[in-house]
């Protein structure tokens, strides 16, 4: 796999040469983890929390984190605890505006 900076994602390729460069990874997960530092500065998880890496699925994030999609092709890894706190604060306000009633949500 290699990291494509224009698409901001890790893509497969077959390399049969010698040497090469450092943009060469065995798995998509190792590619995203290595290249995440380049892109996560401008992506956040909400509540002022910085993303910890880039991802295409939950498998690309470390244990205790979730993959929060930012585009159709890629997302960012966010700590599960922080993401839940952000969503608990956003959804009740959103639904109250349209329903004009108080809605209560049970923690999962």
LINLIN-V166488 format. One line per field, one symbol per residue. psi: psi as a letter, one per 40 degrees, with the letter a starting at -180 (. if undefined). Layout:
psi=???
This chain:
psi=iihhddefihiiihheaicaaeghididddddddeddddedehieifehiieiiieiddeiiheiihhhdiddiaihihddddddddddddddddddddfihhhhhi.
